[in-house]
Amino acid sequence: MDTIYRLLYTIGYHHPLHPAMTHIPVGLIIGAFILAILSLAFHRDNMARAAKSCAVIALVSIFPTAFLGIMDWQHYFAGGWIYPVEIKIVLASLLVIILCMAAIILRNGPASTKAVVMCGLSSLIALGLGYFGGQLVYTGRVPAASPGFEKGAYLFRANCSGCHPYGGNIVDRDAILTGSPELRDLKAFVRFIRDPRLDNGKRGPMPVFTRSRIPDAEAQVLWAYLSDAVGPKKGVPGEVQVPDITVRTASGSVKNGAKLFKANCSGCHTVESTETIIGPGLKGILKRQLLPVSGRPASPANIYRQLKAPYKEMPSFSTKLTDDQVLDIIAYLNTLS
């Protein structure tokens, strides 16, 4: 099912599937109500038959509409039982019952007052479904993040935005996502989404996100995005003016970068592997998707940012290394594979 949404996302369709389909039953229900009123007012059999046809077709169209709604619910809310979803399920069930009654009452002769009432109730229920559907669609907003976190924003929209619009929490306002301690560390974040529990150790309303739902690699991307967009801030990462960087490829720059790396960085980092010494191993660092600790996209600009205004415990080289030297280090790191 997620494959369908990913395909639609790649062609620019970022919206749920269900709302577009709802126009069919809603239009038919309103049409049945109007035709029933006209049949009662003018004693017209043909209008009653048309109202019945609208009611029957609306009943049929409810089922594919509900199916798409279930798909959206599973994709955007992971099947979580949140209040608007619960109300929509109740209202949809009630709508089917009342539409069936309206279709039966409309079977012979001009519409009766009871038929008009049933069609009117169906229209009101349809409006209620639209209202609670709007709550789900228009409150699922995605917090803004730095450039390069588009995939993380997609994962948030697909899995988290229904319950955490703008980094909040519509289920429990005292447990908002913004600044959450679970975002301070990747391992803590992954552990929490795999087994979400309240402070008292009990299972809360948040659904479990298994590896089949969010693989570990995607969990890291999601964590990096959330850390940048709404996570607790550690240090002052990113508070530096980053120049436009063209990666140097001249052998002189690469050799000088290697010397500078050995003198300033090799005590904490190895370039032979990804294993951590004091800091993480930097083998193939600019060939990766994300930087290992900050979770930012692996780019020359973010290497520059890390050296000038480092994330977490790494010391700053803002006064020790000139911009020219930093660019040579980046040239060297770019050759690592």
C-alpha positions in Angstrom: 0.0 0.0 0.0 2.8 2.4 0.8 4.2 1.8 -2.7 1.1 3.6 -4.1 1.7 6.7 -2.0 5.4 6.8 -2.7 4.7 6.6 -6.5 2.1 9.4 -6.2 4.5 11.5 -4.1 7.2 11.2 -6.8 4.8 12.7 -9.5 3.8 15.5 -7.2 0.6 14.2 -5.6 1.0 14.7 -1.9 -2.6 14.6 -0.8 -4.7 11.8 0.7 -6.8 9.7 -1.8 -10.0 9.6 0.2 -11.1 13.3 0.0 -11.3 13.3 -3.8 -13.6 10.3 -3.8 -15.9 11.7 -1.2 -17.4 14.2 -3.7 -19.3 11.3 -5.4 -21.4 10.1 -2.4 -21.8 13.6 -1.0 -23.1 15.0 -4.2 -25.5 12.2 -4.7 -26.8 12.5 -1.1 -27.4 16.2 -1.5 -29.1 15.5 -4.8 -31.3 12.9 -3.2 -32.3 15.4 -0.5 -33.2 18.1 -3.0 -35.1 15.8 -5.3 -37.1 14.4 -2.3 -38.1 17.9 -1.3 -39.2 18.7 -4.8 -41.1 15.4 -5.1 -42.9 16.1 -1.8 -43.7 19.7 -2.8 -45.0 19.0 -6.3 -46.2 15.4 -5.9 -43.9 14.1 -8.6 -43.2 10.4 -8.9 -40.3 10.8 -11.3 -38.5 13.0 -8.8 -38.9 10.4 -6.1 -37.5 7.8 -8.4 -34.6 10.0 -9.2 -34.0 10.6 -5.4 -34.1 6.9 -4.8 -31.5 6.3 -7.6 -29.3 8.9 -6.1 -29.6 7.3 -2.7 -28.8 3.8 -4.1 -25.8 5.0 -6.1 -24.5 6.9 -3.1 -24.7 3.7 -1.0 -22.7 1.9 -3.6 -20.1 4.6 -3.9 -19.7 4.7 -0.1 -17.8 1.4 -0.1 -14.9 2.4 -2.4 -14.8 5.8 -0.7 -14.5 4.0 2.7 -11.8 1.7 1.3 -9.7 4.7 0.3 -10.3 6.2 3.7 -9.0 3.1 5.4 -5.9 3.3 3.1 -5.3 6.9 4.1 -5.9 6.1 7.8 -3.3 3.3 7.7 -0.8 5.3 5.7 -1.1 8.7 7.4 -2.1 7.6 10.9 -0.7 4.1 11.1 -4.2 2.9 12.1 -4.1 5.0 15.3 -7.4 5.4 17.0 -7.7 9.1 17.3 -10.9 11.0 18.0 -11.7 12.3 14.4 -11.2 8.8 13.0 -13.5 7.2 15.6 -16.2 9.7 14.9 -15.9 9.2 11.2 -16.3 5.5 11.5 -19.5 5.9 13.6 -20.9 8.5 11.3 -20.2 6.4 8.2 -21.9 3.4 9.7 -24.9 5.5 10.6 -25.0 7.0 7.1 -25.2 3.5 5.5 -28.2 2.6 7.7 -30.1 5.9 7.1 -29.5 5.8 3.4 -30.8 2.3 3.2 -33.9 3.4 5.0 -34.3 6.4 2.6 -34.0 4.1 -0.4 -36.7 1.8 1.0 -39.1 4.6 1.8 -38.7 6.1 -1.6 -39.6 3.0 -3.5 -43.2 4.0 -4.5 -45.0 7.2 -5.3 -44.1 10.8 -4.4 -41.6 11.3 -1.6 -43.1 11.3 1.9 -42.1 13.6 4.8 -40.3 10.6 6.3 -38.2 10.2 3.1 -37.3 13.9 3.2 -36.3 13.6 6.8 -34.1 10.5 6.1 -32.4 12.2 3.1 -31.9 15.4 5.2 -30.3 13.4 8.0 -28.0 11.7 5.4 -27.0 15.2 4.2 -26.2 16.3 7.8 -24.2 13.2 8.5 -22.3 13.8 5.2 -21.5 17.3 6.4 -20.3 15.9 9.7 -18.0 13.4 7.9 -16.6 16.3 5.9 -15.9 18.3 9.0 -14.0 15.6 10.8 -12.3 14.7 7.6 -11.1 18.3 7.3 -9.7 18.1 10.8 -7.6 15.1 9.8 -6.4 16.7 6.5 -5.8 20.3 7.4 -4.3 19.7 10.8 -1.6 17.3 9.5 0.9 20.0 8.7 4.6 19.4 8.4 7.1 21.5 10.4 9.6 23.4 8.3 13.2 22.1 8.3 16.5 23.0 6.7 17.0 22.2 3.0 18.0 18.5 2.4 15.4 16.9 4.7 12.7 16.4 2.1 12.6 12.6 2.5 12.3 13.0 6.3 9.4 15.5 5.7 7.7 12.9 3.5 8.1 10.2 6.2 6.7 12.6 8.8 3.7 13.4 6.6 3.1 9.7 5.9 3.5 8.4 9.5 3.3 11.2 12.1 1.5 14.3 10.8 -2.0 13.1 11.7 -1.3 13.0 15.4 1.6 15.5 15.5 0.6 18.5 13.4 3.3 21.2 13.5 5.1 19.0 16.0 2.2 19.0 18.5 0.1 16.2 19.8 -3.7 16.1 19.2 -4.1 13.0 21.4 -2.2 14.3 24.4 -1.4 18.0 24.6 1.1 17.4 27.4 3.2 15.1 25.2 4.0 17.3 22.2 6.7 16.2 19.8 8.5 19.6 19.7 11.5 19.4 22.0 10.7 15.8 23.0 13.6 14.1 24.9 13.2 11.1 22.6 14.7 13.2 19.8 18.0 13.8 21.6 19.4 10.5 20.5 18.8 8.2 17.5 18.9 5.0 19.5 16.3 6.4 22.0 14.1 7.6 19.1 14.2 4.2 17.3 13.6 2.4 20.6 10.6 4.5 21.4 8.9 4.2 18.0 9.4 0.4 18.1 7.9 0.2 21.6 6.1 3.5 22.5 5.3 3.7 26.2 4.1 6.3 28.7 6.2 7.5 31.6 4.6 4.9 33.8 5.7 2.1 31.5 2.3 1.4 30.1 1.5 1.3 26.3 0.0 4.6 25.2 -2.2 5.5 22.2 0.7 5.8 19.8 0.9 2.9 17.4 3.9 0.6 17.1 6.1 1.4 14.1 7.8 -1.9 13.2 10.7 -2.3 10.9 8.4 -3.4 8.1 6.6 -0.1 8.6 9.6 2.2 9.0 12.9 0.4 8.3 15.9 1.4 10.4 17.4 3.5 7.6 14.2 5.5 7.2 13.9 5.8 11.0 17.3 7.6 10.9 16.2 9.9 8.1 13.0 10.7 10.1 14.9 11.3 13.3 17.3 13.6 11.5 14.4 15.6 10.0 12.6 15.9 13.3 15.8 16.8 15.2 16.3 19.7 12.8 12.7 20.8 12.6 11.3 20.4 16.2 14.0 18.6 18.2 15.8 19.9 21.3 18.8 22.0 20.3 22.2 20.9 21.5 25.0 23.4 21.1 24.6 26.0 18.4 24.7 23.9 15.2 24.2 25.7 12.0 24.6 29.2 13.4 27.3 30.1 10.9 27.3 31.8 7.5 28.1 29.1 5.0 29.7 30.3 1.8 28.9 28.9 -1.6 31.2 25.9 -1.9 32.6 24.4 -5.0 34.4 21.2 -4.1 38.1 21.5 -5.0 39.5 18.7 -7.1 43.1 19.9 -7.6 45.7 17.5 -6.3 47.4 20.3 -4.3 44.2 21.0 -2.4 43.6 17.3 -1.7 47.1 16.8 -0.4 46.9 19.8 1.8 43.5 18.7 3.1 45.0 15.3 4.0 47.8 17.0 6.0 45.3 19.3 7.7 43.1 16.3 8.5 46.0 14.4 10.0 47.0 17.3 12.1 43.6 18.4 13.4 41.1 15.5 13.0 42.9 12.1 13.0 43.1 11.9 16.8 39.3 11.5 17.0 38.4 10.2 13.5 39.6 7.5 11.2 39.1 7.5 7.4 39.7 3.7 7.1 36.2 2.7 8.4 33.0 3.9 9.8 33.8 2.7 13.3 33.9 5.2 16.2 37.1 6.0 17.9 36.3 9.1 19.8 34.3 10.6 17.0 32.7 8.6 14.2 34.7 7.0 11.3 34.6 9.1 8.2 35.1 6.5 5.5 33.1 7.6 2.4 31.6 10.5 4.5 30.5 12.5 1.5 29.1 9.4 -0.3 26.6 8.8 2.5 23.1 10.2 2.8 23.5 11.7 6.3 26.3 12.8 8.6 26.7 10.3 11.4 26.0 12.4 14.5 24.1 15.5 13.5 22.0 13.6 11.0 22.2 16.5 8.6 22.5 15.7 4.9 26.1 14.7 4.0 27.1 17.7 2.0 30.2 20.0 1.7 28.2 22.8 3.3 27.3 20.7 6.3 31.0 19.6 6.7 31.9 23.3 6.7 29.2 23.9 9.3 30.3 21.1 11.5 33.9 22.4 11.6 32.9 26.0 12.2 29.9 25.5 14.6 30.0 21.8 15.5 27.1 19.7 16.7 27.4 18.2 20.2 30.9 17.6 21.8 33.2 18.2 18.8 35.4 21.2 19.3 35.1 24.2 17.0 37.8 25.0 14.5 36.3 28.4 13.7 39.5 30.2 14.8 42.0 27.4 14.2 41.3 26.8 10.5 40.8 29.4 7.8 38.0 29.0 5.2 40.7 28.1 2.7 42.0 25.3 4.9 38.4 24.0 5.6 37.8 23.8 1.8 41.0 21.8 1.4 39.8 19.4 4.1 36.5 19.1 2.3 38.4 18.4 -0.9 40.2 15.5 0.9 37.1 14.1 2.4 35.4 14.1 -1.0 38.0 11.6 -2.2 37.2 9.1 0.5 35.2 6.1 -0.6 
